[in-house]
């Protein structure tokens, strides 16, 4: 769980106004429509809160849940507009802020990198523990060396990185393998990571 992004705080602001507008729009209704919309309001609040919790924990599915819930909120606000025929500031705020929240959540779904999940997995030591438990029949014939070069790899991986890469900094000293060139690393059977240009 990292530091929340600016878009997370923007989504907090947007959801506050979208839900407040929907609350005022629902309490402006009467009869059976009021009761049904009140239950929908509670469901929307629950789903939005759960989606924000997942987004706070860097889960891409949290942004997906937020976008779907906001889409349904937008459709429901449009339904209220068409059936009740009441168009006020509360309903307008709900529609506008739902659209803004939908756009923010879609942008976060698209730009949310998969590396966040990988880094979290490695931080929990599950990645290296799994690699330690796998016994290879044939150990690669690679000498351990601690002479710094331009590129670094781990004995437990098949990728090599530039020395300044975040992944390179995670390689423990006992597993470090250094190379002076890309060709040296590729000859030894390693593949270039995305950081290697």
N, C-alpha and C positions, 0 to 999 in steps of 0.2 A: 504494500500500500504506500504509494508515493504522495507527494504534495498535490493537492487538488489543482486542476488547471483553471485558467481564466474562464474557459467555456463552462466549467462546472458551476462557477459562481454566477455566470450569466444565466445559466439554466435555472439556478435557484431563484433569481430575480424574475425571470419569465414565468416560472411555475407559480410563484406567489401571486402575480397579477392575473394569470389565466384562471387559477382556482378561485381566487376571490371574486372575479367577475362571474364565474359559473355559479358560485354560491348565491350571489345577489340575483342572478337570472333565475335560479331554481326557486328561491324564496319569493319571487314575484309571480310564480305560477299558483294554480289552485286545483283542488280536487285530486282525481286519480293521477293526473299528469305530474302534480307536485310529488306525490308519494313515489311514483316510479323513478322520477328524476332524482329524488333524494337518495334512493338506493344506488343509482348510477353514480351520483356524486361521491358517495362513500367508497364505491369500488374504484373510481378514478383516483381518489386520494390515496388509497392503499397501493394501487399499481404504480403511481408516480413516486411515492415514498420508497417503495421497494426498488424501482428502477434507479432512483438517485443513490440508494445505498450500494447497488451493484456498480454504478458508474463511479462512485467514490473509490471503490476497491479495484478500479481499472479493469472492469470486465466489459468487453464489447457488447455482450448481451444486455447489459444495463441500458446502454444507449438505444439498442433495438427495442427494448421494452418501452422506454420513454417515447420513442417515435411512434410506435403502434398505439400507445395509450393516448398520446396527443392527437393522433389522427382520428381515433374514435371520439375523443372529446370535441374535436372540430366538427365531425359529422353529427354528433348529438346536439351541439349548439346550433347547427344549421337546421336540424330537425325541429328544435324548439322555435326557431325563427319562422319556419314554414307553417307549423301547426298552430302555434299560439298567436302568431301575427304580431308579437310584441318585439319591437326592436329598440333597445335602449343602450345606454353607455356600457352597462354590465355585459350584455351579450356581445357588443362590439369589442370590448376589451378581451373577452374570452376568445373570440375568433382571431383577433390580431395576435394576441400572445400565444395562442396555440400554434398558429402558423410559424411564428418566430421560434418557438421551442422545437417544432418539428424540423425546421431547417437546421438549427443548432445540433440536434441529435443526429440527423443524417450526416452532417459534416463530420461529427465525431466518430460515427460508425465507419466512414470512409477513411478518415485520416488516422484512426486509432491503430498503431502498429502492433503486429503480432509479437514483436520482440518483448513487449511488456510482459506477456504471459510467460515467455521463455525465461526472462530475467527473474521473475518472481519464482518460477520453478527452480532455477538454479540457486536462488537465495535460500530456499528451503532445504538445500543440500540433497534434493532428490535426484538431480541430474548426475552428479558425481558418484553418489551412492549406487545408483543403478549401473554406471559404468564400471565401478569397482567390483560389483557382484558378477559381471560377465567375464568369464575366463576364456580368453582366446587360446585356441590350440597352438597358434603360431604367433609368438611375440615378434613385432617388427624389429628388424635389426637396425636400431637407431641409437646412436650414442647420446647420452645425456651430457649436455654442455651448458655452462653458465656464462659463456662469453657473449656479451650482447652483440646482436647483429641488427639488421633492418627489419627482419620478420621473425615472428615467434609462433610456435605451435605447442600443443599439449600432447603428451604421449597417449592421452585418453580420447583424442579427437582426430578427425581426418582433415581439419581445416587449419590454415595458417592465416595470421593477421599481421598488420603493421604494428610496430611496437607501441604506438600511442593509442591504439584501439581500446575501447572499454573492455572488450572480451579478452584482450591480451593481458590486461591488468589482473584478470581473475585467475590466470594460470598459476598454480602453486610452483614454488621454486623447484621442487623435486620432479615436476612433470614438464618443465620448460625445455624446449628444443629451439635453438636459434639458427637462423639462416641469413646469409649475406645477400641472397638474391631469390627472386621468385622461382627461377629455374632450379636452384638447389632444393627448394621445398617441394616442387613438383616432381623432381627426380626421386625423392624419398617417398612419394606417394600421397602427398598432401594436396588439397585443393584450396584455391584462393577464396577467402571470405569476401563479403561485400565491401569491407573497408579497404581492401587491396585494390589499388587503381592501376 
